[in-house]
Amino acid sequence: MSEKALAFFCVPKLNFKLSGVNALRTKITLACTDCKQRNYNTTKDKKAHPDRMEAKKYCRFCNSHTTHKETK
């Protein structure tokens, strides 16, 4: 094969970041306050919300909506 034909098949690998991904977001786990089961994994922006997160979510072990808190 000629060099031009070979260059056509060799595509350089591109290194780039996805536009929607933010480096400041960290992974957290939410645990039920009643049964202490870790039910949800999510991300949060530590710069905007430095304190621990709380949310009222459904717990399938308690079979009801309970408060879930961020764990370590």
C-alpha positions as CSV (number, residue, x, y, z in Angstrom):
1,M,0.0,0.0,0.0
2,S,1.1,3.5,-0.6
3,E,1.7,6.0,2.2
4,K,-1.5,8.0,1.4
5,A,-3.7,4.9,1.6
6,L,-2.0,3.9,4.8
7,A,-2.5,7.4,6.3
8,F,-6.2,7.1,5.4
9,F,-6.7,4.0,7.6
10,C,-4.6,5.2,10.5
11,V,-6.9,7.6,12.5
12,P,-5.2,9.3,15.5
13,K,-6.6,8.7,18.9
14,L,-8.2,11.9,20.3
15,N,-8.0,12.7,24.0
16,F,-10.8,15.0,25.1
17,K,-13.2,15.5,28.0
18,L,-16.9,15.1,27.7
19,S,-18.6,18.5,27.8
20,G,-21.1,17.6,30.5
21,V,-18.6,16.1,33.0
22,N,-17.5,18.4,35.8
23,A,-14.3,17.5,37.8
24,L,-15.7,19.1,41.0
25,R,-18.5,16.7,41.4
26,T,-17.8,13.8,43.8
27,K,-19.6,10.5,44.3
28,I,-21.6,10.1,47.5
29,T,-23.8,7.4,49.0
30,L,-27.1,8.0,50.7
31,A,-28.1,5.8,53.6
32,C,-31.6,5.5,55.2
33,T,-31.8,7.0,58.7
34,D,-34.2,4.3,60.0
35,C,-32.7,1.0,58.8
36,K,-29.1,2.3,58.0
37,Q,-29.1,0.6,54.6
38,R,-27.1,2.3,51.8
39,N,-29.7,2.6,49.0
40,Y,-28.6,5.4,46.6
41,N,-25.4,6.5,44.8
42,T,-25.3,10.0,43.4
43,T,-23.0,12.9,42.8
44,K,-22.8,16.4,44.3
45,D,-20.9,19.6,43.7
46,K,-18.7,20.0,46.8
47,K,-18.0,23.7,46.1
48,A,-21.7,24.7,46.0
49,H,-22.8,22.3,48.8
50,P,-19.9,21.6,51.3
51,D,-22.2,20.3,54.1
52,R,-23.7,16.8,54.2
53,M,-26.7,16.2,51.9
54,E,-30.1,15.0,53.1
55,A,-33.0,13.9,50.9
56,K,-36.4,12.2,51.5
57,K,-36.3,9.1,49.3
58,Y,-38.0,5.7,49.1
59,C,-36.4,2.9,51.1
60,R,-37.3,-0.5,49.7
61,F,-36.2,-2.2,53.0
62,C,-38.5,0.0,55.1
63,N,-41.1,0.1,52.4
64,S,-41.7,3.8,52.9
65,H,-40.3,7.3,52.2
66,T,-37.6,8.1,54.8
67,T,-34.9,10.6,55.2
68,H,-31.6,9.6,53.6
69,K,-28.3,11.2,54.7
70,E,-24.9,11.3,53.0
71,T,-22.4,8.7,54.4
72,K,-18.6,8.5,54.2
